[in-house]
Amino acid sequence: MQVIPEDDDKFAVGVATIDLEDEQEKDDYQMISGLFGFDEVRDGDPNYGIKRYRNSLYKGGLAKKKRHGLGVLMYANGRIYEGEWNAEKRCGRGFELFINGTKYIGQFQNNHAHGKGVYTWTNGEIYDGEWNRGLKHGFGIWKGLMGDSYIGEWRGGQVQGYGVHHWKNGDRYEGEWTDCLKNG
């Protein structure tokens, strides 16, 4: 196992929800997503290592001292990424838990949600669909809190193109949308 300190070996852990120094000593991790088994990475990857940053800690595959393969990145503020890496970037299948409790599971490219994925807000709203550089883009389904839903096209994070919106009261609009507004 390699332990690679990044530029600064200090952690800002005063009010953090994750004690990074304690996590580094454990050399273990309890998976949240179930995308892969952490033990398999730790025990089965000959390039397994731990890489420390100012406010985060990485446990997983390394290639030329860069995050590569399967791994987990834990931030001191509680944010967590579990998934695939390629040359220091989130790339491939992954899971991200944000500090406000929202979650994304799906494809990543260049550190962004990209491809197919599901984003779940803490209030219960869900978007299940296609992503492009971190924005909803392509075909997707949104389910709101109050029983509303939208199935259709998205562009640049907004409802755009053909789609169907259902409201809780039974109203329905099927047709073209522009910038999240009915257009037709």
C-alpha positions in Angstrom: 0.0 0.0 0.0 1.1 3.5 -0.8 0.4 6.6 1.3 1.0 9.7 -0.8 0.7 13.1 1.0 -0.4 15.9 -1.3 1.2 19.4 -1.2 -0.1 20.2 2.3 -0.4 17.4 4.9 -2.9 19.4 7.1 -6.6 18.8 7.4 -9.3 21.2 8.1 -11.3 18.9 10.5 -12.5 21.3 13.2 -16.2 21.2 12.3 -16.0 18.4 9.7 -18.3 15.5 9.7 -15.5 13.1 8.7 -12.3 12.9 10.7 -9.8 12.3 7.8 -6.9 11.5 10.1 -8.9 8.7 11.7 -10.1 7.5 8.3 -6.5 7.2 7.1 -5.5 5.1 10.0 -8.4 2.6 9.5 -7.5 1.5 6.0 -11.1 0.4 5.7 -14.3 1.9 4.4 -18.0 1.1 4.7 -19.5 1.4 1.2 -22.7 3.5 0.8 -23.6 2.7 -2.8 -22.7 -1.0 -3.2 -21.2 -0.2 -6.6 -18.2 -2.3 -5.7 -16.7 -4.0 -2.7 -14.1 -1.9 -0.9 -12.3 -5.0 0.4 -11.9 -6.2 -3.2 -10.1 -2.9 -4.1 -8.0 -2.8 -1.0 -7.0 -6.4 -1.1 -7.1 -7.1 -4.8 -5.6 -4.1 -6.5 -1.8 -4.1 -6.4 -1.9 -0.4 -7.0 -4.1 0.3 -4.0 -3.0 3.3 -2.0 -4.1 6.3 0.1 -3.7 9.8 -1.1 -4.2 12.8 1.2 -5.3 16.3 0.2 -5.9 19.4 2.3 -9.6 18.7 2.9 -10.1 15.1 1.6 -8.8 11.6 1.6 -8.7 9.1 -1.3 -8.5 5.3 -0.9 -8.3 3.2 -4.0 -6.4 2.5 -7.2 -3.4 4.7 -8.1 -1.4 4.9 -11.3 1.7 7.1 -11.3 0.5 8.7 -8.1 -2.9 9.7 -9.7 -6.3 8.3 -8.8 -7.1 5.6 -11.3 -9.4 2.6 -11.2 -11.9 2.1 -8.4 -11.7 4.3 -5.3 -13.4 6.4 -2.7 -12.9 10.1 -2.0 -14.0 11.4 1.4 -14.2 15.1 2.0 -13.9 16.6 5.5 -17.3 18.3 5.1 -19.0 14.9 4.6 -19.2 14.8 0.8 -18.3 11.3 -0.6 -17.6 9.9 -4.1 -17.4 6.2 -4.7 -16.6 5.0 -8.1 -14.3 4.9 -11.1 -11.4 7.2 -11.8 -9.2 7.9 -14.8 -6.1 10.1 -14.4 -7.4 12.0 -11.3 -10.9 12.5 -12.7 -14.2 10.9 -11.9 -14.8 8.8 -15.1 -17.1 5.8 -15.5 -19.8 4.6 -13.0 -20.0 6.4 -9.7 -22.0 7.5 -6.7 -21.8 10.9 -5.1 -23.3 11.9 -1.8 -23.4 15.7 -1.3 -23.2 17.5 2.0 -26.9 18.5 1.8 -27.9 14.8 1.4 -28.7 14.8 -2.3 -27.3 11.8 -4.2 -26.3 11.0 -7.8 -25.6 7.5 -9.1 -24.7 7.0 -12.7 -22.0 7.8 -15.3 -19.3 10.4 -14.9 -16.9 12.0 -17.4 -14.3 14.6 -16.6 -15.6 14.9 -13.0 -19.2 15.7 -14.2 -22.4 13.7 -14.4 -22.4 12.6 -18.0 -24.4 9.8 -19.7 -27.2 8.0 -17.8 -27.8 8.8 -14.1 -30.3 9.3 -11.3 -30.2 12.4 -9.1 -32.3 12.3 -5.9 -32.9 15.4 -3.9 -33.4 15.2 -0.1 -37.0 16.4 -0.5 -37.9 13.4 -2.5 -37.7 14.8 -6.1 -36.0 12.5 -8.6 -34.5 13.0 -12.1 -33.7 9.8 -13.9 -32.2 10.4 -17.4 -29.4 11.6 -19.5 -26.7 14.1 -18.5 -24.2 16.2 -20.4 -21.3 17.9 -18.5 -23.3 18.0 -15.2 -26.6 19.2 -16.7 -29.8 17.3 -17.5 -29.6 16.9 -21.3 -31.3 14.4 -23.6 -34.3 12.2 -22.5 -35.3 12.2 -18.8 -38.0 11.7 -16.3 -38.6 14.1 -13.4 -40.9 13.2 -10.5 -41.8 16.0 -8.1 -43.0 16.1 -4.5 -46.6 16.9 -5.2 -47.2 14.1 -7.7 -46.2 16.2 -10.7 -44.0 14.6 -13.3 -42.4 15.3 -16.6 -41.2 12.9 -19.2 -39.4 14.2 -22.2 -36.5 16.2 -23.6 -34.0 18.3 -21.7 -31.3 20.7 -23.0 -28.7 22.5 -20.8 -30.5 21.6 -17.6 -33.9 22.8 -18.7 -37.1 21.3 -20.1 -36.6 21.9 -23.8 -38.2 20.1 -26.8 -41.0 17.5 -26.8 -42.4 16.3 -23.5 -45.4 15.4 -21.3 -46.1 17.1 -18.0 -48.6 15.7 -15.5 -49.9 17.7 -12.6 -51.3 16.3 -9.4 -54.8 17.7 -10.2 -55.0 15.6 -13.3 -54.1 18.3 -15.8 -51.7 17.3 -18.6 -49.7 19.1 -21.3 -48.2 17.2 -24.2 -46.2 19.1 -26.7 -43.2 21.4 -27.2 -41.4 23.2 -24.4 -38.9 26.1 -24.5 -36.9 27.1 -21.5 -39.2 25.1 -19.2 -42.3 26.8 -20.6 -45.1 25.3 -22.7 -44.6 26.4 -26.3 -47.4 25.1 -28.5 
